[in-house]
Amino acid sequence: MMALRLFHYPLPILFVALIFFTIPFLNFFATAALYDLSQRWDHVFDRIQPLQYFLSALSLVIAYGLIAKKKFGYYLFLLFSIVLASYNLWMVAWVSLGKKLFLAGIRLQTPDIIWNAVFTAVILGAIFYFLRKEISAPYLSGLQRGWRGGYRETHPVPFHWTNVDGEREGDGYTINVSGSGALIPLPQHHFLKEGDPINLHLKLENEKREIIPISVKGTIVRLDREADGTDLAGITYEFQVAQKEEKEEFLKFLTRVFAPRYPVSNKIEAGKNLPGESTGELVNISTEGLYIKSDTVYEMGELISVKILTRSGPIFLKGIVRWSNPNARYGKPVGYGLQIESAENMNHFRIWVWKQRFRIFHGR
């Protein structure tokens, strides 16, 4: 079963994971060849340096993290790269000062050290590029099966789906949407399977809050099941050539709703008429929306007044509840997401949001 699942992994992920899995073995045999210990394998371990042990162990953990779709796998790769790059920079700097470096009794020449540093940088840069490309795609999403590098906020877009022959259909709200696909909940007894074509009808809102219907054909690339038994379908879009305007409108919508969000922890007051009906804490904020952690969860579609407490004074906003999350689903605490409708002082609010981008410790 695991072997079959590997066929669904992106090739760059599998290739990079294989590279890191083989590093300890390559390290062992390279050391044996360097010291001519092909007949005395038990002596090889005495020749391996502490840094080599560290990087070998780290590479195995990285390989596991990538295959298991864990966040730490990517972060440890970054650590691996920093350590290896720093070591190469140290060697270049050392020989540049006229110092000598030896390996197995042989002096390392400056051109060889520089060439090795450049080669290492190119390889690590290529791995970084392809990993970032994949972790920003559905492979590593915000669900339990992994994570997503590019920030992707859960966003509910009303949709209606039908299968290719129109015999089965369903309605709901998307969980995640992107420029290439969507994650949607399915009703019971949907009888869909991976590889099935599907017709997706989305209802988007433009800047004027006007509904713009978008219809797109797609293919089911993944089916998951949550702990509560809800089936989820990962869909990849297949916009046709004649749908150029629809696709552009869709991408404009995504650009607006997925404005960069920044983690914050400011206290807030909220209410249907005036702030003060409930309290909570901001989780993230953008110029287009925010997520509030609160024991009081408002219903979708309600207009809410919010007072954000900041050191420079309170900020008053009004927003429409676009996501009600009383069960703490999809990696978010109990609370609700707002789409911002207006601000008492929009310029003040935008400047405050912009400042969050440069904070090391986010908060008030």
ZIJOZI-V456409 format. One record per residue. N is the residue number from 0. PSI is psi in degrees with one decimal (NA if undefined). Layout:
n:psi
N:PSI
N:PSI
This chain:
n:psi
0:-43.1
1:-39.2
2:-39.4
3:-38.6
4:-30.5
5:-25.3
6:-18.4
7:-2.9
8:145.3
9:139.5
10:-41.1
11:-37.2
12:-47.5
13:-43.0
14:-46.7
15:-41.5
16:-40.5
17:-40.5
18:-48.2
19:-29.8
20:-33.4
21:-12.7
22:-47.8
23:-38.0
24:-41.6
25:-38.2
26:-42.7
27:-51.1
28:-33.2
29:-39.8
30:-40.8
31:-42.4
32:-37.7
33:-40.7
34:8.6
35:54.3
36:32.0
37:-19.5
38:-5.0
39:67.8
40:-28.5
41:-17.9
42:-10.6
43:-39.2
44:-28.0
45:-23.2
46:-18.6
47:130.6
48:157.1
49:-40.2
50:-36.1
51:-40.9
52:-44.0
53:-48.9
54:-33.2
55:-46.4
56:-41.6
57:-38.2
58:-37.0
59:-39.6
60:-39.0
61:-45.4
62:-44.6
63:-44.1
64:-38.8
65:-42.1
66:-37.4
67:-2.4
68:50.7
69:145.6
70:-38.0
71:-24.9
72:-42.7
73:-41.5
74:-38.7
75:-31.4
76:-41.6
77:-41.5
78:-45.1
79:-45.4
80:-41.7
81:-44.5
82:-47.3
83:-41.8
84:-39.9
85:-39.7
86:-41.9
87:-39.4
88:-39.1
89:-42.7
90:-41.7
91:-45.2
92:-38.1
93:-48.5
94:-25.6
95:-25.7
96:5.7
97:6.7
98:165.4
99:141.9
100:137.1
101:147.1
102:118.3
103:36.9
104:-0.6
105:130.6
106:132.7
107:130.9
108:147.5
109:-47.6
110:-38.0
111:-39.4
112:-43.2
113:-43.4
114:-42.1
115:-40.5
116:-43.0
117:-44.8
118:-44.3
119:-42.8
120:-40.3
121:-45.1
122:-48.2
123:-37.3
124:-40.7
125:-42.9
126:-44.3
127:-44.1
128:-49.1
129:-34.3
130:-44.2
131:-38.9
132:-38.6
133:-37.7
134:-15.0
135:-5.0
136:178.5
137:-12.8
138:-47.6
139:84.2
140:-172.9
141:4.8
142:-178.0
143:-23.9
144:-0.9
145:-147.4
146:175.0
147:130.8
148:-51.9
149:132.6
150:125.7
151:106.9
152:137.4
153:126.9
154:119.7
155:113.5
156:127.1
157:137.4
158:160.8
159:134.2
160:151.3
161:150.4
162:176.7
163:-30.5
164:1.9
165:9.4
166:-24.6
167:146.5
168:168.6
169:163.3
170:164.8
171:-159.2
172:137.0
173:153.9
174:-53.5
175:144.9
176:149.6
177:-178.0
178:-12.9
179:-10.6
180:-177.3
181:157.3
182:120.1
183:149.6
184:150.0
185:150.4
186:168.2
187:152.0
188:45.4
189:-23.5
190:22.9
191:155.4
192:164.2
193:136.8
194:-11.8
195:139.3
196:155.1
197:146.6
198:125.5
199:128.4
200:112.5
201:145.6
202:103.6
203:160.1
204:134.0
205:-173.2
206:-26.9
207:9.1
208:26.6
209:140.9
210:128.2
211:110.4
212:135.3
213:126.9
214:133.2
215:140.0
216:151.8
217:-179.8
218:137.8
219:116.4
220:-12.0
221:142.0
222:126.2
223:163.1
224:129.0
225:171.6
226:-31.3
227:4.5
228:-3.2
229:131.3
230:140.2
231:141.8
232:127.4
233:123.7
234:135.9
235:135.0
236:156.7
237:71.9
238:135.8
239:163.2
240:-37.6
241:-5.8
242:29.7
243:-45.5
244:-40.5
245:-41.9
246:-42.0
247:-41.1
248:-38.7
249:-43.9
250:-34.9
251:-40.8
252:-44.5
253:-40.5
254:-37.8
255:-50.7
256:-22.3
257:36.6
258:144.2
259:129.5
260:146.4
261:138.0
262:131.9
263:169.0
264:32.9
265:144.6
266:147.6
267:161.3
268:142.3
269:161.2
270:162.0
271:-31.6
272:-59.6
273:150.5
274:148.1
275:-13.7
276:-32.9
277:165.8
278:165.1
279:-166.3
280:133.7
281:141.2
282:-43.7
283:165.1
284:146.8
285:177.4
286:-12.0
287:-23.9
288:176.8
289:161.2
290:133.2
291:126.9
292:120.8
293:147.0
294:-22.9
295:115.9
296:120.2
297:158.7
298:153.6
299:137.5
300:-11.1
301:142.7
302:122.5
303:138.0
304:134.2
305:138.8
306:114.5
307:126.8
308:117.1
309:164.8
310:-28.2
311:10.8
312:164.6
313:149.0
314:126.7
315:128.0
316:160.7
317:138.9
318:159.8
319:132.9
320:115.3
321:-15.5
322:118.3
323:122.5
324:69.1
325:-14.2
326:13.0
327:53.4
328:160.4
329:40.1
330:9.0
331:147.4
332:168.2
333:129.2
334:-151.6
335:154.9
336:137.5
337:141.6
338:119.4
339:128.1
340:-42.5
341:162.8
342:147.2
343:-39.9
344:92.5
345:-38.0
346:-43.3
347:-42.9
348:-45.4
349:-39.4
350:-41.2
351:-43.3
352:-43.2
353:-37.1
354:-28.9
355:-25.9
356:-29.9
357:6.4
358:135.5
359:-45.2
360:108.5
361:149.3
362:-141.0
363:NA
